[in-house]
Amino acid sequence: MVGSTTESAPKPLLAIENLVVEYPGHPPKRAVDGVTFNVESGQSVGIVGGSGCGKTTIAKTLVGLEKPASGKILFEGNDLFKLGGRREHETRRAIQMVFQDTLGALNPRMRVGDALREALKFHWAAEFKSSTEMDECVRGLLDTVELTADLMSRFPHEISGGQRQRIGIARALAVEPRLLIADEPVSALDVAVQAQMLKMLRRLLDRTDLTMIFIAHDLAVVRNLCDCAIVMAAGRIVERGNPREIFTNPANTFTRKLVAAVPDVSRALSERFGE
């Protein structure tokens, strides 16, 4: 309306609308069944559920590793599956994923420093005037994930699982994403290393405008890190809301079972955060 002062509400960074993802079969297996949710800029959203509930399939679809059977994924208002050319490349770069398998995600023949340099060269080669300048950026990435520069000369098998996971995060951050997807990044780590990793991620979120989707099977981990929790079962969302409220007073039967199954080590993890 001409002269109206009403402003439309800002669009979410990510909007998933009635997403359906199927795997081939007779009949096809529906891994994600009509999922809808938004992620606001700067928000950390945890997706939690048991194995096979569809949470990782959503993540793979967001980065283009799976194709939806129906529904929409809008990133900054643009349909991810209707983009093309440079616009698609830039949008895909803005969404980065950190995988659970730290050894599989890193080239075993490539030193840590070279793995980070490779990401920088691929996306920002023209921005660096010298190899020294690029090395300074690599050191800065390592510092961001609270690692020391001496790891630059190490191979993946020469460092711990927790360190490899941080390298994966640093490599994702090298392309300056708007959205970071972390798929079970702490599930293979012992409780003490989990706590260190989660504290590092929370500090990273606090000092940047990074938006994150954190996938886990453990609601206690999501409670300590995320602003919002989404609980999935059999490809559908069964509950969503503040993770602390869900953890203490779950409304859905499946969520209650999930909370009841949290082992003592996860409670010990929560206690490390002073709760």
N, C-alpha and C positions, 0 to 999 in steps of 0.2 A: 504494500500500500504506500502510495506517495506520501511523504511527510511522516511516516510512522517512525517512532524512535525505538521500537521493539527490536532487539538483537536476537538472532538465532543462537541457540546453545552451541558451544564449540563441539566439533566432531571428535569422537575418541580417536586415539592414535590407531587402534586396531578394533575392527568390528567384525565379528564372525556371526553370520546369519544363517540359521537352519542348515548347518553343514552336515553333509552325509558323505562318508568315505567308505568304499567297498573294496574288498579283495576278491580276485577271481575265484570262481567255484561254481558248483551246480547244486543249489543256487549260490549266488555271490554272498560272501560273508560281510555283513555290515559291521565295520569296526567303529564307526562314529555315526550316531543315529540322531540327526536333527539337533545338533548342538548350537546354541546361541549365547554369546557373551561379548562384552566390550572390555577393552583395556585402555585406561586413560594414560596420557603422557605422564611419565614419572612414577607410575604405579608399579608395584610388584605383586603379581598374581600367582598364587600357587595352585597347580592342578594336581590333585591327589586321588589315589585309587589303587586298587589291586592290579596285578598283572593282567594284561589283556583288556583293560577297561576302555582303551582308546586314547589315553592321554599322550602317548608318544606318537601315535598316528596323527593327532592334531598338530604336533610340533613338526613332523615331517611334511605335512601338507603346507604349513606356513612357509617353509623354506623351499618348496617345490619338489620335494622328493616323492610325494604322493599327489595324485590328482583327485579332486572331489567329484563324486557322482552328481551332486547337486548342492545348492546353497551358494553363499558368497563369502569371500574374505576381502574386506576393505581395509587397506592400509593408507592412512591419511586421506581417506575418502576415495581412493582408487582401487578398483577391482584387480587383485593380484593376478588373476588368470585372464585378464583382457588387456594387459599391458604388452608393449612390444618395444624392441630396439633399445635405445639408450635409457629411456624412462624405466623399462623393466630392469635393466642392469643396475641403475641407481637405487631402485626400490628394493631389489633383492639384496644389494649390498647393505642396505639399512637394517636388514633383519639377519642376525647371525645366530648360529646354534652351537652350543657346547655339548659334546656327546659324552655318554657314560663311559664308553670304552676308551680309556686314555691312551693305551698303547696302539689301538687300531686307528685312532684319530691323528696320530703323529707319524711321520715318515721315520722308520727305524734307522735309516741311513743318513738322516739329516740332523745335524747338531741343532740345539735349541735356538741359538742365535740365527742360524740360517733359515729355520722354519719361520721365525718372526720377520726376518728380512724379506723372505719370499712374499709374505702377505703385503708388506709395505710396497715392494716393487710392483706387484700386480695392480695395486689400486692407486698408489701415490708416487710412482717413479719420477714424474716430472717435478715433484715438490722438493726433492732432495738434490742439493748441489754437490754433495760428495758422500763417499762411503762413511766417512767419519760422522757426518751429520745423521746418517741413517742409523749408525751404531748408537748414537746418543738417544735416538728415538726408541731403539730396542731396549736400552737400559731404562728409559722412562716407562716403557710398558711393563718390564719386569718389576720395577718399583711400584707400579700401580697395583699389581697383584701380590705385593709384599715378598718378592724374591730378589736375590742378589745377582749382580752382573756376572759373577763367576760361573753361573749355570749356562752362559752362552756357549761355552765350549763342550758341554756335555751332550751325550746322546740320550734319547728317551729311556733306554733300559738302564742308564746309569743314575737315574733320579727316582725319587719315590712316587707312588701313585698320587699323593696329594700335590706334589710339585708338578707332575704332568698335567693334572687337572687345572692348575693355575696357569700353566703355559697355554693350555687350550683356551682359557678365558682371555689371556693376554693377546693371543692371536686373533680372537674374535674382536677384541677391542681395537686392534690395529686399524680396522677399516672404519672406525668411528660409527658404530651402528646406533640406530634409534631404539631398536628392540633387541634384547638379548634373550635367547631361549636356552635355558639350562636343563638338560634332560638327565635327571637322576645323578647330578654331579658329585654327590657325597655318599651315595648308597654303598659303594665298594670300599669306603674308608672306615678306619676304626673310629670310635667315639671321640677320642681326643682330637684327631685330625679333622673330623667332621666339624667340631666346635670351632677350630681355628679357621677353617674354610668359610663357615657361615658368618663368623665375625668379620672376615675380610670382605665378603660380599655385602654385608650390611654397611660397612664403612664406605665401600665403593658406591652403593646406592645413595648414601647420605650426602656424599660430596659431589655427585654428578646428577645430571638430569636423565640418566639412563632408565629406560623402562625394561622390566624383566618379567618373563614367564618362567616360573620355577616348577619343574615337574618332579614329583616324588611319590613314594608309596607310604611315607611316614608323615602323618599330620602334625606330629610334634616339631619336625623340622620346618614345615611350612609355617607353623604358628610363630616360630622364632624369627622368621625372615620376611614374611609377606603381609601386605595390607589387606588382601582379599584371598579367600580360599574357595576353590571350586572342587566339589567332590563328584567323582564319576564312577559309574558302575554300568557294565554291559553297554558301553558306547554312549550313555546318556548322562546328563547332569542330574544328580539327585539332591544336591544341596549346595548352596553358595552363601557367602557372607563373611563377616569378620572371623578370622581363623581362631582367635581366642574364645569367642563366643561359641563357635561350632565345637571346639575341643571340649569345652566345659558343659555345654548343653545342646548336644546334637539332636536335631529334630527327626532325621531320617533313620530308619532301621539299619540300613547298611552303614551309615556314618557311625551309629552307635557301636556296631560290631567293629568297625575300623578303629575307633578310639579305644575300645576294650582290648584290642589286640596289640596296642602299643607296648613294647617290652620295657623292662626297667631301665635298660641302657638309654632309651630315648628320654625317659624322665630325668636321668642323670645329665643328659645333654641339655635339657631345658634348664636344669638347675645351674649349669655353667654360665647361663646368661643372667643369673641373679634373680630368677623368678621363684 
